[in-house]
Amino acid sequence: MKLSIKYKLMVTLLILIIIPIIILGTLSYHKARGLLISEMQESSLKAMENANDFFINNYINQIEIAVNKFSKDPQFRKVLSEPNALKESMKEWEHYLEYNSHIFYIYIGTKDGNIYTSSEWNPPEDYDPRVRPWYKAAFKKTSEVVWSKPYEEYISHLTVISAVKTVEDNSGDFIGVFGMDTSLNKLSEIVSNISFGKNGYAMLIDKTGNIIAHQDVNLLGQSVVNKDWFKNLPLQNKGSILYEYNGKDTFISYVTVPKTGWKLIGFIPKATLEEKVAPIKNRSLTVGIVSSLIAIMLSIYISNRTAGKIDGLINTMSIVEEGNFKVRSNLSTTDEFQQLNNKFNSMVSTVDKLIEEQMITESKLELQKAFFEQLFENSPESIAILNSSGQIVNANKQFEILFQYTIDEIKGQRITNFIVPKGLEQEGSNLTQSVINNNSVEKETVRKRKDGSLVDVLILGYPIIVDGSQVGVYAIYRDITNRKKTENELKYISMHDGLTKAYNRTYFEQKMQSLEKEDLATGIMLCDVDGLKLVNDTLGHSVGDKLLIDAACAIANSIPDDTFFARIGGDEFAVLIPNTDEKNLEELYNDINNSIDKINTNDKDFALTISIGYAFRTSPDISLSETFKDADNNMYKEKLHRSQSTRSSIVKTLMKALEARDFITEGHADRLQELIVLLAKASNLPERRIADLRLLAQFHDIGKVGISDKILFKPGPLTSDEMREMQRHCEIGYRIAISSPNLNHIADWILKHHESWDGSGYPIGLIGEDIPLECRMLAIADAYDAMTNDRPYRKALPHNEAIKELEQCAGTKFDPILVEKFIWIINNE
């Protein structure tokens, strides 16, 4: 009795205090959240309007002002009869281009098919400006500036847009189209600087839906007309919508550029806005928790104070329960408890022992019922109570949440009619009948929600026994969806290779063991990716990983469905083929090679080659381990046969890559050969060594094929980390040269061609004549050519300044004797 009243008092007080706090806190949080998100949406739209007004409109106005100014040039009236009439005008164009780097070209295309541009460019004979997109665009609104769609510019092949305007003479007769090509990168820079918080970005599209500004320049010129989000944009000049984009709820805001009809569109993930709301949520939770703690303390105090008075009465009742009806309650109070005290004493005096015992029994039954109801309603498990016919009598809150039915919808109905999916009706009936027959059941299975979705559950069923008779079923449904998902994911990970998604070695060996005892003609094929280590060492593991993925695709696309394909080592794959013969294995061998040829046809940057060996057993007396060894031996025979040609093929590919990159230094290798040959002949080197020096001049930087383009093309100075990465090209080049019969005799020179006379060079730090003579010669010629030609990070130096720099570095970076000889040669040649 003491526990029951105290518990009820505490629960009642907590409900009366905490529920209003929770409701008030929740309402306040959602109100503040809604206001903040609306404010942020308006702020993002305002930011886009400001960017449109102050940057994009300003950018358009500047170009249109320039187009209007230049198109009024009186010299245009003479251009049809006097082609040289624009000579002075072109100077003014060049002056404008000098201060406006975002303008590529200024030009006029005449109605007779000629074009006059700001750069020295001789158009091919078949070039006709009248068919170019910019020329046609000008006729949309004659005598006004018109903006073209994005198109590929004829000279530079870059994606541009043009501001163009028709030009007429004093009589209004059409002369031609004047235009300016402007870079989309400038607009992309403006758009990229618009801030929408974490993960937000913007783009600019023209009236026809082509991208003309984006933080990813690779998307410039592409059309978004067929994108779902574009189709859902309203027709107003500005606005904002909430749309599911790339699987995420995203606010899409847009404004229209009045002059051009372009649209500036911003993408803000809803998650970014939700992060701003997090502090409000945290404060609401803090207030709720503190208020709840105070409510708990208050309820404990009140219930303890009340229970203390009840304890005295219960103690007296306990004495009476033992049969002593002479005892009286002696509570000292002036409230209702005093009346209870007096009534109790009166009752004890008049009620006999049997009636008192009956009251105690009833009190115990009520307490037990309260405990059961609380346990039933507040249980974290989904519980349903069925009668002996399998009909639902009651269900708790968690059951309603899990299966989406209210008790009013399903009460009195058979449970199998609602939550048992199609095909499992018999299973559901059997489980219910088994519990009705006084059996406990436990089973993992699948059940159906009201919306038709399926959920993995663990079912626990127990019979309800009253007075020895079975009267119903107590059914517990535990949601095990997350556990099942985790089990399946772990099972997949345990059996598959993370890179290629093929089965792993553990699974392959298990399959071998399972097939070991079967009387099947089983074949094993082993495939080894050729040259993987050389690729990893030179081009990096990312390229090597791509090679492995291509190899896995080639094999997987060639094998039948009943085979087992696995990656069993770093560069090794294996295929287990049951029920096969030598002819089938040979056909499979050819299919894989054909698949490799297709991959190499589509990917011309780097050739994939795989050494393949296979074997098969015709009897279970032959172990699969022996068959595996035979296939392995056959694979290595093929690898030994083709190993040198594979390495040579890889090196040739790397050589072609170096030749393709020589445009960075505009023929640096060719000039370097001429310089180093002059120095070698002046040093009286034999022709054989001069031939090797030519080879060194051509391929000394072959290791740069393994260096990132981001570093090679960087226009400014390299950081210390980038410099360390760049210096690796000597070691990479050495590994490539060692693998090539044509280059291995100069591999040591390639390794040491950046050593300095005073020992400050790399990668070894050699000093003086410990550095090979060929490397010392190359260092001087290389430095002179680098100084006298443009590089991405600086302009070329004059000849005299380059000579002065060589003289200053003689004895520190360069061999002083060779420097003196080189300067004499250069000055006299």
N, C-alpha and C positions, 0 to 999 in steps of 0.2 A: 504493500500500500504506500509506503514511504517513497519508494523509487518511482512509482507510477505518478503520483501527484507532483512530485518534484520535477520529473521529466516533462509532464504535460505543461506545468507552469513555465519551465524554461523554453519549451518549443513554442508555446503561445506568445510569450514575450518576444522571442526572437523573430517570429513571423510578423508580429505587429510592428516591429521596429525595422527589421532588415529589408523586408519586401518593399516598403515605401522608399527606402534609401536606394535600393537597386533600380526601381522603376524611375525615380527622379534622376539618378546618375546616368542611366541608359538614355533617357530622353534628352538630357542636357548634352551628353556626348554626341548623339546623332545630330542634334540641332547645330552644335558648334562645328561638327565635321562637315555637314552640308554647307554651312556658310563659308568655311575655309576653302572647300573644293570649288564652290562657285566663284569665290574671290580670286582663286588661282587661275581658273579658266578665263575670267575676265582679264586678269593680269597678262596671261600668255597672249590673248588676242590683242591687247593693247600694245604688247611688245612687238608683235608682228606688224601692227599698223604703223608704229614708230619706225620700224626698220624699212617699211614700204615708203613712208613719207620722207625720211631723212637720208636713206641710202639708195634704195632701188630707183625711186622717182628721180632723185638727184643724179644718179648714174645715167639714167635714160635721157634726162634733160640735157646733160652735158654733151652727150653724143649727138642728140638731135640738133642742138645749137650748132655744133661743129658741122654736121651734114648740111644744114640750111645755109650756113655761112659759105662753105666751100662750093656748094652747088650753084651759087649765084655768081661764080667767077666769070667775068666777061670773056675770058679766053676760050671758054667752052664753045662759044659761037663760031670760033675759027677752026675747031679741032677737025671737022670733017674735010676741010680744004687744006689746012696747014697742020700736019701732025706734030710739028715742033713747037706749036703755039703754047703748049702746057709746060714748057721747060721751067719757067719761073714758078708756076703754080706747084709743080712737083717738089721744088725746094721748100715751099711753105708746108706741103704735106709732110715732108721728111722732118721738118722742124717740129711739127705737131706730134709726130710719132715718137720723137726723141723724149718728149715729156709725158707721153701717155702709153706706157708699155703694154697696157691691156688691149690696144688697137694693133692688129696684125698688119693690115694692108689698107691703103686708101687708093681708089681707082675710079675710072669712068669707062664703061663699056658703051661704045657708040652703036648707032642703029645700022652702020655698015659692017659690023662684026669685029671691029678693032677694040683693043683694051689698052689703057694707059694706067700703069700702077706706080705706087710709091717706091717699089723696090726694083732693082735691076733684074728683070725677068723677061726672057724671050719665050713667049707662048709657042707651043708646037703648032704646026701648020693647020692641024684639024681642030684647034681650040676656037670655039665660038661662044663669046660671052652671052649671046642672046638665048642660049639654051640652059644657062646656069640658073639655079634656084633664086639667087638674089636678083637677077635681072627680071625674071618673071614676077617676083613678089612686088616690084615697084609699081606694076600696073593695077594693083588692087585699089590704090588711091593716088592718082597722078597728082603731081605738084605738092605732095605731102610726104613726110618721112614715114616709111613703112619698114616694119621689122620682119625679117624672113623667119622661116622655121629653122631649127638647127640642121646643119648639113656638113658634109666633109669638104673642107677647103681644098682647092685644086692643088695649090703649091705645097703646103706643109702637111696636107692630109689630116689636119686636126679638126675636131668638131667645133664650129663657130656659128654665130648668128650675125646677120648683116643688117645695118641700118642704111636703107637705100631711098633714093628720090629721083624721079624723072627730071630731066633737064630739057628746057625748051629755049628756042631763040626768041628774039624780040617780037617775032610774028606769031609766036605760039606753036611753031613747028617743033616736033620732037627731035632732039639731038641724040640723047642716050640716057643711060642710068648711072648716076653717081652713087658710090657706096663706101662704107667702112666695114671691115671685118673685125668683130670684137671677140675677145677670148671669153669663153664660158667660165674660165677659172676665176676671173674677177668677181662675177656674180656669185660663184660658188663660195668664194672667200667671204663675201658679205653675208650670205645665207648661213654659212658655218658658224659665224660669230653671233648668231641669234641664240640666246641662252634659254633653254627650257628645263634646266635642272638635269639631274642624272638620267641618262638614256634618252632624252628628248632631242629631236633634230628637226630641220626644216628642209624644204625643197621648193624650187620655183619652176612652174610649168607654163608653156605657152597656151594660146587659146585652143590648140588642137590636141593638147595633152602630152606634148613632148617635154622631157626634162631638160631645162636649160641652166639649172644651178642645183648642185647637190654636194654634200660633204664627201661623197664617194664619186670621184671624177669618172670612174669607169661606167657610171650609169647615165652620163650626159648624152643627150640625143635620143634616149630610149623613150618609148611611149607608155603611158599609164592608162590609156583609154579603156583597156580591158580589165583593169584592176577593179575588184568589187568595191573597194572603199571610194574610188573615184566616181563610180556610178551612183553612189549613195550621197554624194555632196549635193546640198540644195543649190538652187539657181541664184540665190541672193549674192550680193557683192562680197559679203563677209558672213562668217558664222562659225559654229562649232558643233560637232557631233561626237557621240560616243559610239565606237565601232570596234568589233573584234578583229584585230589586225595581227597577222602572224601568230595566232593562237593566244593573244593577250588583249584585254580590254584597253583601248587607246582613245584618248581625246584627240580628235583631228580638227584643228582650227585653221581658218583660211581667210585671206583678204584678197581683193582683186586690184591689180595695178590699173588705174583708170585709162591711161593713154594707150596701153598695149593689150589690155584684156588678159594679161598674164595673171596667174594665181600663185600667191605665196602661201604654202601649206605647212603647218607645224604638226608634228606627231609627238604627243606626250603620253607615255604609258600611264594608265590609271594607278599602277603600283607606285609611281613617283609621287603622285598626289597623296596616296595613302600614307607614304612615309612622313609627309608633313603633318598628318593628323595624329601620328603616333604619340607625341607629347600630351595631347588632350586626352587620349585614351588612358595613358599612364597616370595622369593626374586624377582622372575619374576613378580608376581602379584603386589608387592610393586612398582617396577620400572614402570610397566604399569599404575598403579593408579596415581602415581606422574606425569608421562608424560601426562596422560589424563587431570589432573587438570590444568597443565600448558597450554595445548592446549585449554581448555575451556576458561581460563582467556584471552589467546591471541585472540581467536575468538570473545569473548565479546568486547574486546577493539577495534578490527578492525571494527566489525559490528556497534558498537556505534559511532565510528568516522565517518564512512561512512553514517550511518543513520542520523547523525546530519545535514549533508549537504542536505540530502533528505528531512528532516523535513521542512527546509526553503522553498524548492520548493513546498512541499505539502501544506504548509500554503497558499502560493500564489494561488495554484490551488483551494483550498477550497473557496477562495474569488471569483475566477472566476466562480466556480460552483454555487455560490449564485447569479450570474448574473452580476457581476462587471467586465467587459472586459477592464477596464481602468487600472487595477492594473498590476504591472510588478514585475518580480522576480529580487532581488538585491543580488544574491550570489556573494561573493568576494573570488574568487579562480582562480588558473592558470591552473588547470587540466581540464579533460573532463567535469567536472561539470559546468565549465564556458560556454562551448559550449552548454551544455544542457540548461543552463540559457538563453542563447541568442536565441536558437531555440524555447524554450517555449514562450518567449516574442513575437517572430515572429508569433508563432502559435496562441496565444491568440488574436493577432491583426487580424488574417485572418479567424479564425474558429468561426462559430456562436454558439449560445447557444445549439441548437439541436444536433449538431455533438459532442459537449463537453459532453453532457449528455449521448449520446450513448457510448462513450469511457469509461465513468465511469461505466456504466452498464456492459459492457464487462469485465472490470477489476474485478468487484465484482464476476462475474461468474467464472472467472479463479481462483480467490482466494478460492472460495467455492469448486471448483473441487480439488485444491491442498490439502485443509484440508481433504476432503473425502478420497483421495488416501492415504494420510499419515495415517489416522485413520484405513483404511482398511488393508493396508500392515503391519502396526506395532501393530495391535491389538493382545493381548494375547489369544483371542478367535479364534477358527477355523471357518472361514467364507467362504461360497460359495454363489455366485450369480447365480440364475437360470432364464431362460426366462419363458415365460408363458406356454411353453410346458414341463417344468421340465428338460430342458437341461442345462448343466453347461456352464456359460458364463465366469466366472472368479472364482479364489480361491486364498486366501492369503497364506503366507508362513506357518503359523501355521496349516492350513488345510493340506498342503503338508506333514508337519512333523507328524501330528497325524495319517493320513490315508496312508502315504507312497507313494502317487501318485503325480507326477508332473502335473502342469496345462496342459502341452502339451499332456499328456496321456489321460486326461479325458475331455478336452474342447470339447463342442459340443455333448457330450454323456449324456444320462439320468443318473442322480445320483443314482437311485435305482439299476442300473446295476453293480455298483461298491462297494458301502459301506453297502448295506443292506444284512444281513446274510440270509441264507436259512431258510424259514419258516416265515420270517417277510416281505416278498415282498408286501403283501397287506397293511400292516401297513405303509410302506414307501410311497406307492402310495397314500394312504388316506391322510397322512400328507401333501404331496406336493399339492394334489388337493384342500385340505382345504385352504391353503394359497393362491393358485391361485384364489379361490373363495372369496378373500378379508377377510379372517379370520386370526387372529394371533394364533399360536399354541405354546404349551409348553409341552414337554413330556420327561420323563426319560425312556431310552430304551438301546438297545445294537446295536452297529454297527461293521462292519468288516473292518480290515486293509488289505492292499495289500498282506501281508504274510499269511493271513487267520486267524490271531489271532483276538479275540473279545475285544472290549473296551466298558465300560459303559459310556454313554454320556447323557447330558441334551440337548435336541433340542429346540431351540427358532426359530420360523419361522414368518417372517413379509412380508406382500405384499409391492411391490414397486409401488407407484402411481405417474403417470406423467400426468398432465393436467386432473386429475379426472379419468384416466383410469389405470387399473392394467396392468403393463408391465413385471412383473417378481417377483422373490422370493428372499428375503434376509434371508439366513439360517445360524444360528450360532450353532456350536457343541462344547459343553463344556465337557472336560474330567473329569468324576467324579469317576474314578476307585478307587483312594485312599479313597475317602469318603465312597464309597460302602463297601470297604474292612473293614474300621474302624467300620462302622455301623454293619456289620455282626459279627465282632469280639466282639464288645460290647454286641450285642444281645446274642452271645454264652455265654460270661462271666456272663451276668445277669441271665442266666437260668441254669448254670451248677456249680457243685462243683469242685473247682480247683484241689483237690487231687485225687478223684476217677473218675472224668469225668461224674459222674451220674448227673441227674437233681438236682437242689437245692430245698429247702423248698418252696421258693416263687413260682417257676414253678409248684410244686406239688399242692399247694393250689389253684393256678389258674385252674389247671386241675380238681380239686375236684369241684370247683364252676361251671365249664362248664358242668360237668356231673351231677350236682345236680338236674337239671330240666329235664334231659332226662329219659325216661321210660325204664331204663336198669337194669338188675340184675348185680349190680356192687360189686366187692369184693375189700377189702383192706387187705394187708398183711404187718405186721411190723416185722422188723428183727433187733435185738440188739446184737452187738458183745460182747460176754462174756469176762470179765476179762480185758477189755482194760485199765482201770485206773491202775490196778496192773502192767500190762506190761509197760505202760508209766512211772510209778514211779520207776520201777526196771531196765528195759532194755533200757529206753529212748524212746522219741517220734518217732525216726526213725523206730524202730521196731514196735511201735504201728501203725504208718502210713502204713507200709507194711501189717500189719494185716487187716487194713481197706481196702486197695487195693485188697487183696486176697478175703475179704468178698464181695466187690463190684463185682469182677469177678465171684465169685461163684453164686451170685444172677442173674447178667446180663446174664450169659451163660445158665440159667435155665428157663427164663421167655419167653413167646411168644412175637412176634414182635408188637402186638397191645396193649401191656401193657405200663405203665408209671412208670419208676423206678427212685427214687430220694433218696439222702442223706438228711434227715430232722433234724439231730442233730449230736453231736460229735460222738456217736457210734451207731446211729439209721439210718436205711434205711426203705423206704416204697415203696410198689408196688401197683399201682392202676390198677385193672383188670376189664374192661368192659365186658358185655355179658358172665358171668360166673355162675357157681353153686358150691355147696359145694364139689362135687366130683372133679371138676377141681382144686379147691383150695387145696384139699388134695394131689392131684397128683403133683401140683406145690411145695407144702411143701416137699414132698418126693424127688422131683428133686433137690431142693436146698440142702437138706441134703446129697444127693448122690454126688453132685458137691463138697461139703465141704469135704466129705470123700476122693475124688480124690485128692484134694489139700493137705490134710493131709498125704496122701500116698506118694506124690511126695516131700513134705517138712516135713521131720521128725524132724527138729530142734524145731518146736513149733506148737502145735495143735491149729487150728482155731475151735471155737465153736460159734454158733449163736442161740440165743433164738428167736423163731418165733411164732407169733400169727396172726390169721386171722379171718375175719368176712365178711359177705356179706348181701346186702339188696335185697329183692325181689320186692320192691315197691318204687316208688318215694315218697310215704308218709313217708318213713323212711329216715331221713337226713343222708348224708354221714358223717357228724360230729359224729353222734351217732354210725355209723358203725366203724368209726376210733377209738372211745373210746372202743368199744367192742373188736376190734383187739388188742388195746393197753393192755387191761385187760388180754386177753388171752396170750399175749406175756409175761407179767409180771408173770403170773401164771407159765409158763414154766421156766422163769428165776429163780423164787424162788425155784422151784423144783430141778434145776440143779446148783444153785449158789455155794453151798459148794463143790460139786464134780468138778466144773470148777476151782475154786481157788486151790483145792488140785492138780488137774492135772497140773496147771501152776507151782505150787511149785515143784511138782515132776520133771517137765521138767527142772526147774532151778537147782534142786539137781543133776540131771544127768549132767547138764552143769558144775557144780562145780567138780563132779567126773572126768569129762573129762579133766578139767584144772589142776587137782592135779599132772599131769606129770611135771608141771612147777617146783614144789618143790620135785619131786620124792618120793611120799608117805608120805608127811609131816603130813597129818591128822592121818595116822595109827601110826606113831612114837609118835605123840603128845598125842594120847590116852594112850599109854603105860606110858609115863612120868607123865601125870596128874593123872592117877590112882595110881601110886606109891606115889605121894605126898598126894593124898586124903586119902589113907589108912594110911599113916604115921600120918595124922591129925585126924584119928579116925572118919572120916565122915561115915554116915550110907550108906548102899548099894544102897538105892534109889537115894541119891544125887550123888553117884559115877556113877550110870547109866546115870543121867542127865549130869554129867561132860563128860562122853564119847560122848554123843550127842553133847555137846558144842564143844568138840575138833574136832568132825567131820564136824560140820556145822558153826563154828564161822565166817568163811570167805565166806559164801554163797553169801554175797552182792557183791563179786568180779565178779559175772556173769554180773553185770551191769557196769563194768569198761572196758574201751577200751583195746584190746590186745596190742595196741601200747604202753600203759603205763605198763601193766603187764609184757610184754616181754622186756622192755627197759633194755639194759645191763648196762647203766651208771646211775648216780644219777638223780633223778627226779627234774624238775624245781618246783618253788613255785606253779605255776598253776596246774602242774601235781600232786603235793603232795596233793593239796586241792581236786582234783578230786579223788585221791586214797582214801582219808579219808572218802569220801562219802559212802564207802562200808559198814561201820557200820550202817548207817541209812537205806541204801537199804536192808541190811540183816535183819534189824529189821522189815521192812514192809513185807518182804517175810515170815518171821517166824510167824508174827501175823496172816497171812492168812492161815497158816497150822495148823490143829489140832495136828499134831505130833511135832510141834516145838514151838507153841505159848507160852508154859510155860518157854522156855529159851530165848524168844525174848528180854527181858530186858538185859540178859547177853550178847547176841550178840551185842546189842547197845553199851554196856559199856566195851567191852573186850580190848579196847585200852586206857582206863583211866590209869593215872600214880599216884603213891603214893603221890607225891608232888603237884598234881593238874595241871601238865603241859600236861596231855594227852588230848584226844579228844573222842567224840564230845562235852561232857558236861563240862569237867574240874573238876571232882570229886576229893576229897582229902581223903587220908587215908582209914579208915574203912567205909567211905561212899560208897566206891567201893565194890560191892559184893565180898565175899570171893572166889567164883568160878572164877570171872574175874581176881582176883589177882593171883590165882594159875595158870590160863591159861597163863597170861602174862609172868610168869617166865619160864614155860615149853616151851612156844612158842619161847621166846628169845633164850633159850639154843639150841633148835633144829635148829633154823634159823642160829645161829652162827656156829654150828658144821656140817652143810651141805651146799653144793654148792647152790648159788642163781644166777639168771641171771646177777646180777651186781657185784658179787665177789665170790671168792673161800672160802671153809670152813676153820674155825679156828681150831687149836688143842684144845683138851679137857681142858688143863690147862689155855690157854688164855681165853676160854669161861667162865670158873669158875671165873677167875680174873675179867672179865668184869661184871659178876653178882654181885660180891662183891662190885665193885666200884659204881654200880647203886643201891645198897640196900639203902633204905631210901630216894631215889629221884624218881627213876622210879618204883622200886619194894618194896613190903612189906618186911622189913628187917628180921622179924622172919621167914617168909616163905622161904626167900632166904637161910638162915642158914640151915633150915630143908632140903631144896631141895639139897643143896650141900652135906650134910651128906648122903642123900639117894643115890645120883649119885656116890659118892666116894666109898660107901660100897656095892652098888648093882653091 
